[in-house]
């Protein structure tokens, strides 16, 4: 009986666009029905995952775009691209005062949702792992009509700010 080869250790080094090590990055495998299994890169950006079960791994780090790599010993460094950063402030359309709470979502121009809803507070919300490109920002809050879409062009490694005004819901007559 022939058995498939067992996967050896997956090893590599994670770097930023300038070639500097990215310490604290997560290298993860995802197996349906199981919790994610991740290892953390050391200060030199080096990781080792013994006997991964999947042929590919996801490399992710705060401020960078996640990247899929093969679950093998890699000779070349894994270079992560800097993510775009989006600061969203949600305000009352009439008073221009920040709303206390609600949630924000980001959509592609085609209307496809990117990620999940993110909660905001009076300070807004800072989302630091967004792919560069054109997006639409939408907001929801109790007592208000949905806000947006507000178009924003995101650039790798740059922070963009956007304000989403929201109108109070019209009161219904009894």
C-alpha positions in Angstrom: 0.0 0.0 0.0 1.4 3.4 -1.0 0.9 6.3 1.4 1.3 9.9 0.6 4.4 11.6 2.0 4.0 13.2 5.4 4.5 17.0 5.3 7.8 17.9 6.9 8.3 21.1 8.9 7.2 24.3 7.3 9.9 26.9 7.8 10.5 30.4 6.6 11.3 34.0 7.3 8.7 36.9 7.2 9.9 40.3 6.1 8.4 43.7 5.3 8.7 45.3 1.8 12.1 46.7 2.8 13.4 43.3 3.8 13.3 43.9 7.5 12.1 41.0 9.7 8.5 41.0 10.9 8.6 39.6 14.4 5.3 38.5 16.0 3.6 37.6 12.7 1.3 34.6 12.8 1.7 31.7 10.5 -1.5 29.6 10.6 -3.1 26.5 9.2 -6.9 26.1 9.2 -8.5 22.8 9.4 -12.3 22.7 9.2 -13.9 21.8 12.5 -10.7 22.5 14.5 -9.3 25.6 16.1 -6.7 27.4 14.0 -3.2 26.3 14.6 -0.6 29.2 14.5 3.0 29.7 15.3 4.6 33.1 15.9 7.7 34.5 14.1 10.6 35.4 16.3 12.4 38.8 16.4 14.2 37.8 13.1 10.9 36.9 11.4 11.7 33.2 11.5 9.0 30.6 11.9 8.8 26.8 12.1 5.6 24.7 12.1 6.3 21.0 12.6 4.3 18.5 10.5 1.5 20.8 9.1 -1.6 19.1 8.0 -2.5 21.4 5.1 -0.5 22.1 2.0 -0.7 25.9 2.5 -0.5 28.3 5.4 -1.7 31.9 6.0 0.9 34.5 7.1 -0.6 37.5 8.8 0.6 40.5 10.9 -0.8 43.7 12.1 -0.4 46.4 9.5 0.1 44.0 6.6 -2.0 42.2 4.1 -2.3 38.4 4.8 -0.5 36.1 2.4 -0.8 32.4 1.6 2.4 30.4 1.4 3.2 26.7 0.8 3.7 24.6 3.9 7.3 23.6 3.1 10.7 24.9 4.0 11.0 28.2 2.1 14.3 29.4 0.8 13.2 32.9 -0.1 11.7 35.3 2.5 8.0 35.8 2.6 7.6 39.5 1.9 4.4 41.0 3.2 2.8 44.1 1.6 1.8 46.9 3.9 -2.0 47.2 4.4 -3.9 50.3 3.9 -5.3 51.9 7.1 -8.8 53.4 7.4 -9.9 55.7 10.1 -13.7 56.0 10.1 -15.6 58.6 12.1 -19.4 58.4 12.2 -21.4 61.6 12.9 -24.9 62.8 13.3 -25.7 64.5 9.9 -27.4 67.4 11.5 -25.3 68.2 14.6 -22.0 66.8 13.1 -21.3 65.3 16.6 -19.7 61.8 16.7 -22.2 59.0 17.4 -21.6 56.9 20.6 -21.8 53.5 19.0 -22.7 51.4 16.0 -20.9 49.4 13.4 -19.0 50.0 10.2 -18.5 47.8 7.2 -16.5 48.0 4.1 -17.7 46.9 0.6 -15.9 46.6 -2.7 -17.3 48.9 -5.5 -19.2 45.8 -6.8 -21.0 45.6 -3.5 -19.2 42.6 -2.1 -18.7 42.8 1.7 -15.0 42.9 2.7 -14.6 41.3 6.2 -17.1 41.7 9.0 -18.9 44.6 10.7 -16.5 46.5 13.0 -17.9 48.3 16.1 -17.2 52.1 16.5 -17.4 54.5 19.4 -17.2 58.3 19.7 -13.6 58.2 18.6 -14.6 56.2 15.5 -12.7 53.1 14.5 -9.3 52.4 13.0 -9.0 49.5 10.7 -5.4 48.6 9.9 -5.5 45.5 7.7 -7.3 46.6 4.6 -6.2 45.7 1.1 -5.4 48.8 -1.0 -7.9 49.9 -3.6 -11.3 51.5 -3.9 -13.8 50.7 -1.2 -17.2 51.9 0.0 -17.7 52.6 3.7 -21.1 52.0 5.3 -22.3 52.5 8.9 -25.3 51.4 11.0 -26.4 52.8 14.4 -29.6 52.4 16.5 -32.0 55.2 15.8 -30.4 56.2 12.5 -30.9 55.4 8.8 -28.0 53.5 7.3 -25.0 55.8 6.5 -23.0 55.7 3.2 -21.8 54.4 1.0 -18.9 56.8 1.2 -16.2 56.1 -1.4 -12.5 56.0 -0.4 -9.4 55.1 -2.3 -7.0 53.2 0.0 -3.2 53.2 -0.6 -0.7 50.6 0.7 1.0 51.9 3.9 -1.1 55.1 4.1 -3.8 56.1 6.5 -7.0 57.6 5.1 -9.7 59.2 7.1 -13.4 59.3 6.2 -16.5 60.7 7.9 -19.8 59.0 7.5 -22.8 61.2 8.3 -26.0 59.5 9.4 -29.6 60.9 9.5 -31.9 60.1 12.4 -34.7 57.7 11.5 -38.0 59.4 10.8 -40.4 59.0 13.7 -43.5 57.1 12.8 -46.9 58.5 13.6 -49.0 56.3 16.0 
